[in-house]
Amino acid sequence: MNILDKTIASHPDLNTLYNESINLLATLISIPSFSGAEDKSADEIESHLAKYQINTKRKQNNIWCYNKYFDEQKPTILLNSHHDTVKPNEQYTRDPFAAVVYDDKLYGLGSNDAGASLVSLISTFIYFYAAEDLPFNICLAATAEEETSGGNGIKCILEELKPICFAIVGEPTNMQMAIAEKGSMVIDCTAKGRSGHAAREEGDNAIYKAIRDIAWFSSYQFPIEDGAPQPVKMTVTQIDAGMQHNIVPGCCHFTVDIRFDHNYTSREILNTIINHTVSSFNVRPNILHPSNIDLFHPVVVAGLGLGRKTYLSPTSSDQGWLDMPSVKMGPGESARSHTADEFVYIEEIEEGITMYIRLLESVFKYGA
């Protein structure tokens, strides 16, 4: 009899976990949990775990806990996802806080990003929680402020977690494995001119200066070897200028979202911007750095053995804060994130729980 066989008796029923996950997600959808205001959803997660007599720790709106038979001599796996959401956009036709199941889909804000991953990881943790003699420890962390890369999210608890050997970060990936992820930073730019009367040849139009810089941001390509994907993507996402129709604007403000891989550092990117633009800029705090994991890491090998595919993710997540190997993997589809009438398929949650469990069981066999 192997180690895993001896723990089967302590595993909860999977069908029960499926149903509880869907009910938990429906409840979380009904609780507004915008980044920075997730206290009620954190309360609900604590309450759900308490049903299993699981002792949790909390800092701000971050909840974390460990398996019942934690052993300091064993390596620890981190299961992490977030319970904050963006605000619903104006194109919603459904109540974003009404969890409705229709046509095998569960609708609601945060259902896909990243509620399905969160409840699936919670159920996976519960599945293994009371198992004795596991080869690994498991830490579950349900964290806040992921959508805004806030300082009161996972970043503020990393030093309080017990040492982690690797992490699974739950985000919608169709249960495929993102083995690398681009970093992210945001800059706020200001093009300065001189105000004047629009009817006369007065002033120095800041909008025209901004347009030239914006054109550069939209077209510049950072040098890279032939055939390699573009290492940096810069996108102007906001712009603001002008007081009224007959005044030449003296200032134009715009924001640039920048995603980058390991080929360029944030400092190299900023130096390139300085050398090609006239606008001044400020870098927002909490730059997320690119992440990647070795293709021969046991969790990647285990995933490939279960038929999972690997890919480079163009989006960023809390992986950017982690200084240990990690994969991003979860139920749902990235393209649904932040869209109107967000939804996740019920079967995706069930598949997520099943696959997470099988993945960990496979990792147990391969070893760290």
C-alpha positions in Angstrom: 0.0 0.0 0.0 1.5 3.4 -1.0 1.2 6.7 0.8 -1.8 7.9 -1.3 -3.7 4.7 -0.7 -3.5 5.2 3.0 -5.1 8.6 2.8 -8.2 7.8 0.8 -10.4 7.3 3.8 -9.9 10.9 4.8 -10.9 12.4 1.5 -14.3 14.1 1.3 -16.8 12.9 -1.4 -16.0 14.5 -4.8 -19.7 15.1 -5.7 -20.1 16.9 -2.4 -17.1 19.1 -3.2 -18.5 19.9 -6.7 -21.8 21.1 -5.3 -20.2 23.0 -2.4 -17.9 24.8 -4.9 -20.7 25.9 -7.1 -22.7 27.1 -4.1 -19.7 28.9 -2.7 -19.0 30.6 -6.0 -22.7 31.7 -6.3 -22.4 33.3 -2.8 -19.2 35.0 -3.6 -20.7 36.5 -6.8 -23.5 38.0 -4.7 -21.0 39.8 -2.5 -19.4 42.9 -4.2 -15.6 42.4 -3.8 -13.9 45.1 -5.8 -10.2 45.4 -5.2 -9.5 47.0 -1.9 -13.0 46.3 -0.6 -13.0 42.5 -0.3 -13.8 42.2 3.5 -17.2 40.5 3.0 -15.9 37.9 0.5 -12.9 37.2 2.8 -15.4 36.6 5.7 -17.4 34.2 3.5 -14.2 32.2 2.6 -13.2 32.0 6.3 -16.7 30.8 7.1 -16.6 28.1 4.4 -13.3 26.7 5.6 -14.5 26.8 9.2 -17.2 24.2 8.3 -14.3 21.8 7.9 -12.6 22.9 11.2 -9.8 24.5 9.2 -7.9 27.1 11.2 -7.2 30.1 9.0 -4.9 33.1 9.2 -5.9 36.5 8.0 -4.1 39.8 7.1 -6.2 42.6 5.6 -8.5 40.6 3.3 -6.0 37.7 2.6 -6.9 34.3 4.0 -4.4 31.4 4.2 -4.2 28.0 5.9 -2.3 24.7 5.9 -3.1 21.1 5.8 -4.0 19.4 9.1 -0.9 17.3 9.4 1.6 20.0 8.4 5.2 18.7 8.7 8.1 21.3 8.8 10.4 18.6 7.3 8.4 18.4 4.1 8.2 20.8 1.2 5.1 23.0 0.9 3.0 23.6 -2.2 1.1 26.9 -2.5 -2.4 26.9 -4.0 -3.3 30.6 -4.7 -6.1 32.5 -6.3 -7.8 35.8 -5.7 -11.3 36.8 -4.6 -11.4 40.5 -5.7 -13.0 41.6 -9.0 -12.9 44.5 -11.4 -16.0 46.7 -11.5 -18.7 45.6 -13.9 -18.7 47.5 -17.2 -21.6 49.4 -18.7 -22.4 46.6 -21.3 -23.8 44.2 -18.7 -27.3 43.1 -19.5 -27.6 40.9 -16.4 -27.3 41.8 -12.7 -23.5 41.3 -12.2 -24.2 40.2 -8.6 -27.0 37.8 -9.3 -25.6 34.3 -9.6 -27.8 32.6 -12.2 -27.4 29.2 -13.8 -28.7 29.1 -17.3 -27.8 26.6 -20.1 -25.2 25.0 -17.8 -23.4 28.3 -17.3 -23.1 30.2 -14.0 -23.3 33.9 -14.7 -22.0 36.7 -12.5 -19.1 39.1 -11.9 -16.0 37.2 -11.0 -17.4 33.8 -12.0 -14.7 33.2 -14.6 -11.9 35.6 -13.3 -11.1 34.1 -10.9 -13.9 32.7 -8.9 -14.0 29.3 -10.6 -10.3 28.8 -10.0 -10.6 30.0 -6.4 -13.4 27.6 -5.4 -11.8 24.8 -7.3 -8.5 25.3 -5.4 -10.4 25.6 -2.1 -12.1 22.2 -2.8 -8.8 20.7 -3.8 -7.3 21.9 -0.5 -10.2 20.5 1.5 -9.9 17.2 -0.4 -6.3 16.8 0.9 -6.6 18.7 4.2 -7.1 15.8 6.6 -5.0 13.3 4.8 -2.2 11.8 6.8 1.4 11.1 5.7 1.2 13.2 2.5 4.6 13.6 0.9 4.0 17.4 0.8 2.4 20.1 2.8 -0.3 22.3 1.1 -0.9 25.9 1.8 -4.1 27.6 0.5 -4.1 31.4 0.0 -7.2 33.2 -1.1 -5.9 36.7 -1.7 -7.0 40.3 -2.4 -6.2 43.2 -4.7 -4.9 41.0 -7.6 -6.8 43.1 -10.2 -5.0 46.3 -9.1 -1.7 44.8 -8.1 -2.3 46.3 -4.8 0.1 46.3 -1.8 -2.5 44.7 0.4 -2.8 41.6 -1.7 -0.6 38.6 -1.8 2.5 40.8 -1.7 1.8 41.7 2.0 1.7 38.1 3.2 4.6 36.5 1.4 7.0 36.9 4.2 4.5 35.4 6.6 4.0 32.2 4.7 6.0 29.2 5.5 8.7 28.4 2.9 7.1 27.4 -0.4 8.7 25.0 -3.0 6.4 25.8 -5.8 3.0 27.4 -6.5 -0.1 26.8 -8.6 -1.8 30.1 -9.3 -5.5 29.8 -10.2 -6.5 31.9 -13.2 -8.7 31.0 -16.2 -6.5 29.0 -18.6 -8.9 26.2 -19.8 -6.9 24.1 -17.3 -3.8 24.3 -19.5 -0.5 25.3 -18.0 1.0 28.8 -18.4 4.6 28.1 -17.8 5.7 31.7 -18.4 3.9 35.0 -17.9 4.7 38.6 -19.0 5.5 41.2 -16.4 3.4 44.4 -16.2 3.9 48.0 -15.4 1.9 51.2 -15.9 3.2 54.7 -16.6 1.3 58.0 -16.5 2.6 60.4 -19.1 2.3 64.2 -19.4 2.9 66.1 -22.6 3.4 69.8 -21.8 2.7 72.7 -24.1 1.4 76.3 -23.5 -2.2 77.4 -23.3 -3.5 80.0 -25.8 -6.6 81.2 -27.7 -7.6 78.7 -30.3 -8.7 81.4 -32.7 -5.2 83.0 -32.9 -1.8 81.6 -33.5 -1.1 81.3 -29.8 0.0 78.6 -27.5 1.8 75.3 -28.0 -0.8 72.5 -28.3 0.0 69.7 -25.8 -2.3 67.3 -27.6 -0.2 67.4 -30.7 2.9 66.6 -28.7 1.1 63.7 -27.0 -0.1 62.4 -30.4 3.5 62.1 -31.6 4.5 60.2 -28.5 1.4 58.0 -28.7 2.2 57.1 -32.3 5.6 56.0 -31.1 4.1 53.8 -28.3 1.8 52.2 -30.9 4.4 51.4 -33.4 7.8 50.9 -31.8 9.1 47.3 -31.6 11.9 46.4 -29.2 14.8 44.5 -31.0 14.6 40.8 -30.7 16.1 37.8 -32.6 14.4 36.7 -35.8 11.3 34.6 -35.3 11.0 35.3 -31.5 7.7 36.8 -30.2 7.7 40.5 -29.5 9.2 41.0 -26.0 7.3 44.2 -25.1 3.8 45.3 -25.8 2.9 49.0 -25.0 -0.7 50.1 -25.2 -2.1 53.6 -24.6 -5.3 53.0 -22.6 -6.3 56.5 -21.2 -6.1 60.1 -22.3 -7.2 63.4 -20.9 -6.7 67.0 -22.1 -8.4 70.4 -22.6 -10.6 72.7 -20.7 -13.0 74.0 -23.4 -13.3 74.2 -27.2 -11.5 77.6 -27.7 -8.5 77.1 -25.4 -5.3 75.4 -26.7 -4.5 72.8 -24.0 -1.2 73.3 -22.1 -1.2 69.7 -20.8 -2.2 66.3 -22.1 -2.2 63.3 -19.8 -2.2 59.7 -21.0 -1.6 56.3 -19.5 0.4 53.4 -21.0 0.0 49.8 -20.1 3.2 47.8 -20.7 3.7 44.0 -20.8 7.1 42.5 -21.1 9.0 39.2 -20.9 12.4 38.3 -19.6 14.3 39.7 -22.6 14.0 43.3 -21.3 14.1 44.7 -17.7 11.8 47.4 -16.6 14.7 49.8 -16.5 15.8 49.0 -20.1 12.2 49.7 -21.2 12.0 53.0 -19.4 15.4 54.1 -20.8 14.1 53.4 -24.3 11.0 55.4 -23.7 13.0 58.4 -22.4 15.2 58.3 -25.5 12.2 58.4 -27.9 9.5 60.6 -26.4 9.2 64.1 -25.1 6.5 63.5 -22.5 7.4 63.3 -18.8 6.1 60.2 -17.0 5.7 58.6 -13.6 5.9 54.9 -13.0 3.1 53.5 -10.9 4.3 51.4 -7.9 4.0 47.6 -7.8 5.7 46.5 -11.0 5.0 42.9 -11.8 8.0 41.0 -13.1 8.0 38.2 -15.7 7.8 34.7 -14.4 8.7 31.2 -15.8 9.3 27.7 -14.7 11.6 25.0 -16.0 10.0 22.5 -18.4 11.4 19.7 -16.4 9.9 20.8 -13.1 7.8 18.0 -11.5 4.6 20.0 -11.8 5.1 20.6 -15.5 6.1 17.0 -16.1 3.0 15.9 -14.2 0.7 18.2 -16.1 2.1 17.0 -19.5 1.5 13.5 -18.3 -2.2 14.4 -17.8 -2.5 15.8 -21.3 -2.1 19.4 -20.3 -0.5 21.8 -22.8 2.0 24.5 -22.0 2.0 28.1 -23.3 3.3 31.6 -22.7 0.6 33.8 -21.1 0.2 37.4 -22.4 -1.6 38.5 -19.2 -0.2 39.1 -15.7 -1.3 37.8 -12.3 0.0 37.4 -8.8 2.7 35.1 -10.2 4.6 38.4 -10.7 5.1 38.6 -6.9 6.3 35.1 -6.4 10.0 34.3 -6.0 9.5 30.5 -6.3 8.6 28.3 -9.4 5.0 28.6 -10.4 2.4 27.7 -13.0 -0.8 29.5 -13.8 -3.6 27.1 -14.3 -7.4 27.2 -13.8 -10.9 26.5 -15.1 -12.5 29.1 -17.4 -11.3 31.0 -20.4 -9.1 34.1 -20.2 -11.0 35.8 -23.1 -14.1 35.9 -20.8 -12.4 37.9 -18.1 -13.6 41.5 -17.6 -16.3 41.1 -20.2 -20.0 41.9 -19.9 -22.3 39.0 -18.6 -19.3 37.1 -17.4 -19.9 33.3 -16.9 -18.2 30.0 -16.3 -19.5 26.5 -17.3 -20.5 24.3 -14.4 -18.6 21.4 -15.9 -15.4 23.6 -16.0 -15.5 23.9 -12.2 -15.9 20.1 -11.8 -13.1 19.5 -14.3 -11.0 22.1 -12.5 -11.3 20.3 -9.1 -10.7 16.9 -10.7 -7.7 18.0 -12.6 -6.1 19.9 -9.7 -6.4 16.8 -7.6 -5.0 14.5 -10.3 -2.1 17.0 -10.8 -1.2 17.0 -7.1 -1.4 13.2 -6.9 0.9 13.0 -10.0 3.3 15.5 -8.4 3.4 13.4 -5.2 4.5 10.5 -7.4 7.2 12.5 -9.3 8.5 14.3 -6.2 9.8 17.8 -6.0 
